[in-house]
Amino acid sequence: MPSRPIILGIVGDSAAGKTTLTRGIAQILGEDQVTAICTDDYHRYDRKQRKEMGISALHPDCNYLDIIEQHLQLLREGKPILKPIYNHSTGMFDPPEYIKPSRFVIVEGLLGYSTAFARECYDVMVYLAPPEELRANWKIKRDTRKRGYTEDQVLDQLKAREPDSEAFIRPQRQWADVVVSFYPPEADEGVDDLLLNVKLVLRPTIPHPDFTHILDDKGNHLGDSIRLGLERDMGKPVDVLEIDGHATQEQVQELERILCNEVPFLGQFCSLEGNEDIGKVVGTTGETLQSYPLALTQLFITYHMLKADKVAQQLAA
């Protein structure tokens, strides 16, 4: 019998980078193999209603969490759903969409881990936690360019939503297997998405690849561009892998080899030089550039999805 779909969760606040990460992982796996849905489509009220009621889209009461749970369970069982569609441009709802799950399902959104039943449906859970200054910058760029807002409107929205972000979005970090934080090299430098470092918090809730043998006794590798250490996150011990934006292709090759040796499918993506399918970042002049930290993050999460798929196939055999 065929194995069930593998479900990846990607949760984070508005403009945290969820869609960028989702798109890159889908490109690696093959877009015909991936069904991507957004839990933000399950808003209970449209934009006008939310304004009249004084409730933000981040509040659980503003979302059909019970239908999210039901649909996640159906997708995990390989069954289709009739998914609502929230139109971010109009602030209203479009006709629902009939969706059949592919081999892999990526579920991104604001409140994907907010209930215990929903959390049980995921095979891999990722939380995006960029610094708030960087997220605000990303949100301003996105909402002014794609959603018709002014910069002042976006800043007002961020301020109004902050209590709900603190109460309902950020606590979901505790449930993630991997916490992803892109950040500028130094606080006083300008925000350049191409040069961002990444910090991957690796919780022991799923087995991660062993990177220790390529690092020295200080946890550094090749000019301090890659670092592995032990920290505490939300009070619990975690491994932390950091990759700098200025790391070269040669410096990240051994990390790639570890991932690709364990999961042969990834081998075709393990020569990042000239591979435009992953790690895509749009530069300031509109050109497409490549970020090795982003590319490795996409490979790392895909690695976990493929490992989960292998386990599911073994159980189904």
N, C-alpha and C positions, 0 to 999 in steps of 0.2 A: 504494500500500500504506500502511496506517496506521503512524504512528511508534510506536516502542517506548515503554514507560513511562519516566517521568522519576523518578529515585530521589534523594531528599534524605536525608542522614545527619545525625542530631542525637545527639551523644555528649557525655557528661559524667558526673560522679560521681553517686552516689545523692542524690536531692532537689536537683539543680542547676537544675531548672526545665524539664526536657525535655518532659514531658507538657503543661505549660501552653503552651509554644511550639508543640508539635505541634497541639494543639487549635485554637489561634488561626489557624494557617496553613491547616488543613483548613476552617475556617469561611470564610476568604477564597476559597479555590479552589472550595468547594462539597463538602460531605462525600460526595456521591455520586461525586465525581471523585477521591477520595483513599482509598487503602488504607494504614492505619497498622499497623505491627507493631513489637514490642519484642524486641530481641535478648536481654533478660533471661529470656525464655521458654525459652531454649536452655540453661538450667542442666543440668549433668550429674547433680547430686545434689539431693535435697530438703533442707529445713532440718534435719531430724533427722540425716541422713547427714552434712551439712556439719559439724554440731556434733561428731559422733562422730569425724570425720576431722581436725578442727581446720583446715579450709580455708574461706576466705571466698568469697562469690559473685563477688567482684571478680577472683579469680585465673583466668587462662586455663585452667588444668587443671580448673577447676570448670565449664567450659562447652564445649559441642560447637561449637567454632569451625569445624570442617570442614563441619558441616551448615549453619551460618550462611552460609559461602561458597557452598555448593551452592544454597541457597535464594535468595540474592541474585542469583546468575547466572540462575536460572530466572525470577525476577521481572523482571529486566532484559530477558529474552527474551519477556516477556509470558505466561509459563506459570504455572499454579497450583502451589501448594505445600500440603503438609500440615504446618501449623505447630504445634509443641508449645505448651502453655499452662502457665505456672507460676502458681499461685495464691498471691499474697502474703499473703492472709489466713490460709490454712491451712498455708502452707509446703510444700505438696505439689503434685502435677501433676494437672491436669484433662485430660479427653480432648482430643486434638488437633483443630485447626480447619482446614477446607478453605478456602483463600484464593486468590481470583483477583485479579491486580493490576489496579487502575484506571489511569487516565491518569497519575496521580501516586502515588508510593509514598513514604511517610515511614518511615524506619527509625530508631528511637530506642533508646538503651540504653547500657550500660556499656562494651562492648568492640567496638563496631562498626567501628573503624579498626585493630584489632589485628593484622591480616594484610594483606600486600600484595595478595593476590587479592581480598579483600573491598573494599579501597579502590578498586580499579579499577572496581567496579560502580556507584559513586556519580557523579551529575552535579554535585551540590553537597554540600560537607561543612562542617558547623557544629559547633563545640565550645563548650560552655557552661562558663564559668569564673568563677562568683561568688566573692567572698571567702569563706574557709573559715568565718568566724564567721557570715556570713549563711546559708551552706548548712546549717550545723549547726542554726541556728534553724528553717529550712524543714523539715529532716528531723525535728526534734523535733515540730513542729506536725503534720506529715503522719502520722508513725508512731504518735503517741499518739492522734490523732483517728480515723485510718482503719485502722490495723493492730494495734491492741490492745496496744501497748507502753507501758511507763512511761517517764518522762523519763530516769531513771537507766539503764534498759536501752538506750535509744537512745544515750546518752553513752558507755556501755561499748562498744557496737557501733562507734561512730565511732572510738574509741581503738584497738580491736582491728583495724579495717580500715585504719587509716592507712598501715601499711607497704605494703599492696597498692595503695592509692590512689596512693601516691607511685611505686611501681614499674610499675604497669600502666595506670592510668587517665589520669593527668596527662600522660604522654609522648605520648598520642594527639593532644594539642593541636597538635603540629608538623605534622600532616597536614591541618588544617582550612583551608578557604578563608576562613572568617569565624569569628573568636573573639568570643563574646558574653559580656560581663561586666556584670551589674547590680550596683550598689553604692550604699551610702548616701551622701548629699551630703558628710557629714563624719563622721570616725571616732567622734566623741563623741556623735553624735545617735542616737536610738532607731531601730530598724529599722522603717520604714514602707514596705511594698511599693508603695504608691501613689506615694511621692515618690522612689523609687529613680532614680538616673541610670543610663545605659547607655553602655558603651564598646564600640565595634565595631572590632575589629582586622581590616583588610581586606588580605588577602594577594594578591599579583599572580598567583596561580594561576588566577584567573578574572577576566574584565574587569568592573570595577565601574563604576557610573554616575559621571559627572564632577560633583562638587559644588563644585569650586573657584571657579566664577564667581559664586557667591552669597555668598562669604566675603570679608572684607577682607584687607589685607596681613598681618594678624596671625593669620589663620586663625580669626577669630571672626565670629559672625553674630548680630545682634540681641541686644544685652545679654549677651553671653558665654554664652547658654543652649545654643548649638550651636557646637562647636569641631571643626576639622579640622586634623590635624597629621601629622608624620612621626616615627615612633619605630622602635625595634628590638624585635622579639618573638622570643624564643628565638634571638637572634643575627642575625636577618635583618631588613632594612628593610621597614616596613609603613606603610600609611596608617592613621590612627586617627580615627574619627568619634565624638564624644561628644555626647550629648543629655541635658540635665538634666531631672529630674522636674518641676521648676517651670516648664518651658518652656510657653508658651501655644499654643493652636491656631494663632494667627496666625504665631507664630515658626517653626512646623514646616511651614507650608503650602508654602513653596518647595521644601523637600526632597521633599514629597509630589508636587509637580507634576513634578519631574524624573523620578521613578519612573513616574508615571502617563502622562506624555507618551511615554515610550519603550515602555511596555506598556499599550495602551489598556484592556485588561480590568481593570486596577487602578483605573481612573477612578472606578468606582462606590464605591470605598472611600477616595477621596482627599479627602473632607470629613469629618474625624474628629469634628467637633462633633456630638454626638448619635448617632453611629454606634456602636451597642453590639455590633457583630459582632467587633470587634478591640480589643486592648489591655485585655481584661477583667482586673480585679483585685478580689478579694473583700476588702472593708474589714473593720475590726475588729469592727463590729457586724453583719456578715453581708451588708451591701448590696453590690451590684456597682458598682464604680467603674471609671474608665478612666485608664490610664497611657499618655501619649503616647510615652515611650521604648519601652514594650513594643509599642504599636501600630506604630510606625515600624520596629521590629525585625522584626515579623511581615511588614509590607509589603516590607521590603528583601529578606528571604529568599524571599518569594513572587515578587518581581521576578526573582530569579536562576533560580527554577524555571521560570517562564514563558519567560525568555530561552533556557534550555536546551531547553525544549519546541519553541520556534521553530526552533532549529538542528536538532533531531532530525527535525522535519517536513520541513525543506529537504533533509536527507540521504535521507529516505525517498521523496521525490518523484521 
